Amino acid sequence: MTVLDTTPLTPSAPATTTAADHDVERRRAARALLASPLLTARDDDFRLVRKHAAALTSWFAEQAGWRLAVDAETARLFKKPADLGDATRAARTPKTKVPFTRRRYVLLCLALAVLERSESQTTLGRLAEGVLTGAADPALTEAGITFAMERREERADLVAVVRLLLSWGVLTRVQGDEEAFVSDGGNDVLYDVDRRVTGGLLATSRGASTVTAPAFEERLTALAAEPLPDTDDLRLRSLRHAMTRRLLDDPVVYYADLTESERAYLVNQRVAITRRITELTGLIPEMRAEGIAMVDPDDMLTDVRMPEQGTDGHVTLLIATKLATDGRAPSLLELTGFIQAQAKVHASYWRKTAQEPAAAADLVEQAVAKLEALKLVVRVPDDHGEPRIHPRSALMRFAMAEPTIKKAGVRS
């Protein structure tokens, strides 16, 4: 039996469920919540989350300081990232996985504001009208944000937001097709609106209406701020929460990135804290002198995969190998030249459009962004302000061997 065994469970199952089966179910429920912190009754693992809600609520509150709310229709794990300044975890369009731009984030906020006041059913056209009304706010205009929904690109931005809301369960499509709306704004789509899901989206430390700070940055800080610990026990609990969050969320936790107190706590408690995470999730700790990585043996609990099939995955591996073996920090321009040369070498494997010289810069940017998200490289400006790509210690595993090219359909 695997961790993700999908044997159906029935109400009579507990009579024959062993302790091992119980642990497997709870692990599967925990992994589902970590992968998708908002689940609805339509999701496959929702029933398991409800069944193990008490144990999961206790674990996440005690070890990570995250609140879990479960009712008959939804399960919401209010995750708070350990590093609020990490820009590598943008929302992504479900189908294309393209990171959200600033405009799409603004559209998402405007759309949620419209849905909060809408009827239980709405249309894409009414949603667009509400967004346009909200976008007329002078504060947005002064910030250079304008929407007209007249161009195809603008309608595509709104549809990307709608598809994210569909994936979360905020909207359920009743009739119509978003692609038709992108082609012609006169084509409409009908949706059901789930207010219960909408109301559970905001994961903040306090209600937004209680924040009185006038400036945006001050309001954002106040929304995410947590009480400062004033006793030794509370300080230890705060450190445990912070380190558990990082080990659950970050691909690699480097000791060098931690404060002195965090580093001391993690060094002393690394065996206990990683054991608790392994018991809940099945992640396996990989401890090295420079830090700790919680590795998923099933290779499923990640939103950035490496190695990956296809041209983009091969480009990322080639750059990773070069950075790990060259012993220097190249510029993006130098990496672009390297990939242009590699496109000729691997012409028979790469997609045709990737072999065009103009495509190399985009391929390099995407690959470096992925390596950044995995905490394998960091961009550091040189004396002329030009970013140089520096490998981090965890990247050295890619110095061991050349990437292997396999036939399509065979996982690398």
C-alpha positions in Angstrom: 0.0 0.0 0.0 1.3 3.4 -0.9 0.9 6.7 1.0 -1.6 7.8 -1.5 -3.6 4.6 -1.7 -7.1 5.4 -3.0 -9.0 2.5 -1.6 -12.5 3.9 -1.0 -13.7 4.2 2.6 -17.2 3.6 3.8 -19.0 4.4 7.0 -18.5 0.8 8.1 -14.8 0.8 7.4 -13.7 1.8 11.0 -14.7 -1.6 12.3 -12.0 -3.2 10.3 -9.5 -0.3 10.0 -6.2 -1.1 11.6 -3.9 1.4 13.3 -1.7 1.4 10.3 -4.6 2.2 8.0 -5.6 5.0 10.3 -2.1 6.5 10.1 -2.1 6.2 6.3 -5.5 8.0 6.1 -4.4 10.8 8.4 -1.2 11.2 6.4 -3.1 11.4 3.2 -5.4 14.0 4.7 -2.5 16.1 5.9 -0.8 16.0 2.6 -4.0 17.0 0.8 -4.3 20.1 3.1 -0.6 21.0 2.6 -1.0 20.8 -1.2 -4.4 22.6 -1.3 -5.1 24.5 2.0 -8.7 25.1 0.8 -10.7 21.9 0.1 -14.5 21.5 -0.5 -16.8 18.6 -0.4 -16.1 18.0 -4.1 -12.4 17.2 -3.5 -11.4 13.6 -3.3 -9.7 13.8 0.1 -12.2 16.1 1.9 -13.9 13.2 3.6 -10.6 12.0 5.1 -9.8 15.5 6.3 -13.2 15.6 8.1 -12.6 12.2 9.6 -9.2 13.2 11.0 -10.1 16.8 11.7 -9.5 16.7 15.4 -6.0 15.3 15.2 -5.0 17.5 12.2 -6.4 20.6 14.0 -4.3 19.8 17.1 -1.1 19.1 15.1 -1.2 22.1 12.9 -2.0 24.4 15.8 0.6 23.0 18.2 3.5 22.5 15.7 3.0 25.2 13.1 0.6 27.7 14.6 -1.9 27.3 11.7 -5.6 27.2 12.3 -7.6 24.5 10.6 -11.4 25.1 10.2 -13.5 22.1 9.0 -17.3 22.0 8.5 -19.7 20.0 6.4 -18.7 21.8 3.2 -15.2 23.1 3.4 -11.8 22.5 5.1 -9.5 25.6 5.3 -6.0 25.4 6.6 -5.0 29.0 7.3 -1.3 28.7 6.4 1.0 31.6 6.9 4.3 31.5 5.1 7.5 31.9 7.3 8.9 34.3 4.8 6.4 37.0 3.7 9.0 38.5 1.4 9.4 35.5 -0.8 8.3 36.5 -4.3 8.8 33.1 -5.9 5.4 31.8 -4.9 3.0 33.7 -7.0 -0.5 32.5 -7.8 -0.6 30.7 -11.1 -3.1 30.2 -13.8 -4.3 26.6 -13.3 -4.0 25.6 -16.9 -0.8 27.3 -18.0 0.9 27.7 -14.6 1.9 31.2 -15.7 2.6 33.3 -12.6 0.1 36.1 -11.8 1.1 39.6 -12.8 0.4 42.7 -10.7 -2.7 43.4 -12.9 -4.1 39.9 -12.3 -3.7 40.3 -8.5 -5.6 43.6 -8.7 -8.3 41.9 -10.8 -8.5 39.0 -8.3 -9.1 41.4 -5.4 -11.7 43.4 -7.4 -13.5 40.2 -8.5 -13.7 38.9 -4.9 -15.1 42.3 -3.7 -17.8 42.0 -6.4 -18.6 38.3 -5.5 -18.9 39.2 -1.9 -21.9 41.4 -2.8 -23.3 39.3 -5.6 -26.3 37.0 -5.8 -25.9 33.2 -5.5 -25.6 33.1 -9.3 -23.7 35.5 -11.5 -22.3 35.8 -15.0 -18.9 36.6 -16.3 -20.4 39.7 -17.9 -21.8 41.0 -14.6 -18.5 40.2 -12.9 -16.6 42.2 -15.6 -19.0 45.2 -15.0 -18.4 45.1 -11.3 -14.7 44.9 -11.8 -14.8 47.9 -14.1 -16.7 49.9 -11.5 -14.2 49.0 -8.8 -11.3 49.8 -11.0 -12.6 53.4 -11.3 -11.3 54.0 -7.7 -9.0 57.0 -7.9 -6.4 55.2 -5.9 -6.1 52.5 -8.6 -5.9 55.1 -11.4 -3.2 57.0 -9.6 -1.3 53.7 -9.3 -1.5 53.3 -13.1 -4.0 50.4 -13.0 -6.8 50.7 -15.5 -9.1 48.1 -17.1 -11.5 48.5 -20.0 -12.2 44.8 -21.0 -12.2 46.0 -24.6 -9.0 44.2 -25.7 -8.6 40.4 -25.9 -5.6 40.5 -23.5 -7.7 42.3 -20.8 -10.5 39.7 -21.1 -7.9 36.9 -20.9 -6.6 38.4 -17.6 -10.1 38.3 -16.1 -10.6 34.7 -17.4 -7.3 33.7 -15.7 -8.7 35.1 -12.4 -12.0 33.3 -13.0 -10.2 30.0 -13.6 -8.3 30.4 -10.3 -11.6 31.0 -8.5 -13.0 27.9 -10.2 -10.1 25.8 -9.0 -10.6 27.1 -5.5 -14.4 26.3 -5.6 -15.4 29.9 -5.2 -17.2 29.6 -8.6 -18.9 26.6 -10.3 -19.5 26.9 -14.0 -23.2 26.3 -14.9 -23.2 27.1 -18.5 -20.9 28.7 -21.1 -17.2 28.8 -22.0 -14.6 31.4 -20.9 -12.7 31.0 -24.1 -15.7 32.3 -26.0 -15.7 35.4 -23.7 -12.0 36.0 -24.5 -12.8 35.9 -28.2 -15.9 38.1 -27.9 -17.0 39.9 -24.7 -20.6 39.4 -25.8 -20.4 35.7 -25.0 -21.3 35.1 -21.4 -20.8 32.4 -18.8 -23.1 31.5 -15.9 -21.7 30.6 -12.4 -22.9 29.5 -9.0 -21.1 31.4 -6.2 -20.1 29.6 -3.0 -20.1 32.3 -0.3 -18.8 29.9 2.3 -15.6 29.4 0.3 -15.3 33.1 -0.5 -15.5 34.0 3.2 -12.7 31.6 4.1 -10.1 32.8 1.6 -8.5 35.6 3.7 -5.7 34.1 5.9 -4.7 37.0 8.1 -3.8 37.3 11.8 -6.7 39.7 12.4 -9.8 41.0 10.6 -9.1 43.6 7.9 -11.7 45.9 9.3 -9.8 46.2 12.6 -6.7 47.6 10.9 -6.7 51.4 11.1 -3.2 52.1 9.7 -3.6 54.4 6.6 -0.6 53.4 4.5 -0.6 50.3 2.4 2.6 48.8 3.8 1.5 49.5 7.4 -1.8 47.8 6.8 -0.2 44.8 5.2 2.2 44.5 8.1 -0.6 44.8 10.6 -2.7 42.1 8.8 0.2 39.6 9.0 1.6 40.5 12.4 1.6 38.0 15.2 1.8 38.6 19.0 5.3 39.0 20.3 6.2 36.2 22.8 7.0 37.6 26.2 7.9 34.5 28.1 10.5 31.7 27.5 7.8 29.2 26.8 6.1 31.4 24.3 9.4 32.2 22.6 10.2 28.5 22.2 6.7 27.9 20.8 7.1 30.8 18.3 10.5 29.3 17.2 8.9 25.9 16.8 6.1 27.3 14.7 8.5 29.3 12.5 10.9 26.3 11.9 8.0 23.9 11.2 6.5 26.3 8.7 9.8 26.6 6.9 10.5 22.9 6.8 7.0 22.3 5.5 7.0 25.1 2.9 10.6 25.7 1.8 12.4 23.3 -0.6 15.6 23.8 1.5 16.1 25.5 4.8 19.7 26.9 5.0 21.1 27.6 8.4 22.7 30.8 7.0 19.3 32.2 6.2 18.1 32.0 9.8 18.4 34.3 12.7 20.8 33.3 15.5 17.9 32.1 17.7 16.2 30.2 14.9 19.5 28.6 13.9 20.2 27.5 17.5 16.7 26.2 17.9 16.7 24.2 14.7 20.2 22.7 15.3 19.2 21.5 18.8 15.7 20.3 17.8 16.2 19.1 14.2 15.8 15.4 15.0 12.6 15.9 17.0 11.0 18.5 14.7 11.7 16.5 11.5 10.5 13.3 13.1 7.1 14.9 13.9 6.9 16.2 10.3 7.7 12.7 8.9 5.1 11.0 11.1 2.4 13.4 9.9 3.4 13.8 6.2 5.8 11.0 5.1 8.4 13.6 4.1 11.9 12.4 4.7 14.6 14.7 6.2 17.9 15.2 4.3 20.2 16.8 6.8 23.5 18.4 5.7 26.0 20.8 7.2 24.4 23.7 5.4 20.7 23.0 6.3 17.8 20.6 6.0 15.5 19.6 3.2 12.3 17.6 3.7 12.2 15.3 0.7 8.9 13.9 -0.7 9.6 10.2 -1.7 6.3 10.3 -3.8 7.4 13.5 -5.6 3.9 15.0 -5.3 4.0 17.7 -2.6 5.6 20.4 -4.7 4.4 23.2 -7.0 7.8 23.5 -8.7 9.0 20.2 -10.1 12.6 19.3 -10.9 13.7 17.3 -12.8 10.9 17.9 -15.3 10.1 16.5 -18.7 10.1 18.6 -21.9 12.3 21.3 -23.3 11.9 23.7 -20.4 12.8 21.0 -17.9 15.9 20.1 -19.9 17.0 23.7 -20.1 16.7 24.0 -16.4 18.8 20.9 -15.8 21.5 22.1 -18.3 21.7 25.5 -16.5 21.8 23.8 -13.1 24.6 21.5 -14.2 26.6 24.4 -15.6 26.2 26.5 -12.5 27.2 23.5 -10.3 30.3 22.6 -12.3 31.7 25.9 -13.6 32.5 27.5 -10.2 31.6 31.0 -11.3 28.4 33.2 -11.4 27.4 34.0 -14.9 25.1 36.8 -16.1 21.7 36.2 -17.7 23.3 37.2 -21.0 26.0 34.6 -20.7 23.5 31.9 -19.9 21.4 33.0 -22.9 24.5 32.4 -25.2 25.0 29.0 -23.5 21.4 28.0 -24.2 21.5 29.2 -27.8 24.5 26.9 -28.3 22.7 24.0 -26.5 19.7 24.5 -28.8 21.8 23.4 -31.7 23.2 20.4 -29.9 19.7 19.2 -28.8 17.8 20.3 -31.9 16.2 16.8 -32.3 14.8 16.8 -28.8 13.6 20.4 -28.2 10.4 21.9 -29.4 10.8 23.8 -32.6 10.0 27.3 -31.2 12.7 26.9 -28.5 15.4 26.5 -31.1 14.9 30.1 -32.4 17.7 32.4 -31.1 15.2 34.9 -29.7 13.6 32.2 -27.5 16.8 31.6 -25.5 16.4 34.7 -23.2 12.9 33.6 -22.1 14.0 30.0 -21.6 16.9 31.2 -19.4 14.6 33.6 -17.3 12.1 30.8 -16.7 14.8 28.3 -15.7 16.5 30.7 -13.3 13.2 31.7 -11.8 12.5 28.0 -11.2 15.9 27.5 -9.6 15.3 30.5 -7.4 12.0 29.1 -6.2 13.7 25.9 -5.3 16.3 27.9 -3.4 19.1 26.5 -5.6 20.4 29.8 -6.9 20.3 33.5 -5.9 20.7 36.6 -8.1 23.3 39.1 -6.8 24.0 42.4 -8.6 27.7 42.9 -9.6 29.6 46.2 -9.4 27.8 47.4 -12.5 24.3 46.5 -11.2 24.0 43.5 -13.5 22.5 40.4 -11.8 24.8 37.4 -11.5 23.4 33.9 -10.9 25.2 32.4 -7.9 24.7 28.7 -7.1 23.7 27.7 -3.6 25.1 24.7 -1.9 22.1 22.4 -2.5 22.7 22.8 -6.2 25.9 20.9 -6.0 24.0 17.6 -6.4 23.7 18.5 -10.1 27.5 18.4 -10.4 27.4 14.7 -10.1 26.3 13.7 -13.6 25.1 15.0 -16.9 21.3 15.2 -17.4 19.9 12.0 -19.0 17.6 12.3 -22.0 14.8 9.7 -22.1 12.2 9.0 -24.7 8.9 10.8 -24.4 6.5 9.2 -21.8 9.4 8.0 -19.6 9.8 10.0 -16.5 13.3 11.5 -16.0 
